[in-house]
Amino acid sequence: MTDRRSPAIRALRRIGPRLAPLTLIAVIVIGVVVGSVGGLRLGAPRSAAAWAFQAALDGAVARGRVLVAFDPDIGTYAEIRPAVRAALAQLAAHGASLSFISFSPEGRALAVAELDRLGRGSVQASHLLDLGFRAGAEAGLIGAVRSAIPDAASGALADGLRADGGGVAAFDMTLVVGGTEIGPRSWVEQVAPRVPQLRALAIVPTVLEPLAAPYARSGQLAALLATTRDAAAYVDLVRGDPTVAGRPATTISDLPPAALPILLGMLLTLGALADAIAARFRRPTDGEEIAA
């Protein structure tokens, strides 16, 4: 038998595997350039989690002192960063103070970057407080329950927190930005029994949704964002809030992932996988048998 396929098809099959990565990149770039397409949205159109999260941030701030427990992982932070910045923008726009503390090295590095970004924006310095890094992971978290304000911290915000005990209980609410090392589980198990009156909200990457969702269903977390669609829906809600929109520097400086390039990339990847599976069952030609 001879290979009856045209020379063009034979050449395409030879160079196809080499062109596949470049084709995938080109398709994703086209999707990014085209941007949004009507009817194709990443955010869930009726996300109960997004509405609940926005309402919890609006209603939970009494005196407006929020402890931002910042411990995301560098590898997954890009997924939740738009939602985290939207939450910080919503809090800042409503006049809340933001005190950052970290219990993981990765979280501390990312917290420094976020504090610098907020400081260069329109957030007043008197509304920002850096509580630094606490070593020991969960042991450091338990220690912060009793004393969260470092001796070096100064200013009216730090003095007011010390006057109310200086521990986690001095805050009105905790926003937990979680990762694999420290996250909602640590706060629910270690902090909630010691400070039951403190409300906690959490933002975590999708990989941690199975671990965090039960805490939200049980009410141990006041609200939770744990999927890309819910996070994107929440960002859309904050962008539509005129209170936040009037303060652009407080801010969501990056957009959620666009739906079109994700869809195109998935379709192209599925097509490549289907072709690879079909090749296992395709009858080889004489030329391919001789080469083998």
Disulfide bonds with the S-S distance in Angstrom:
none
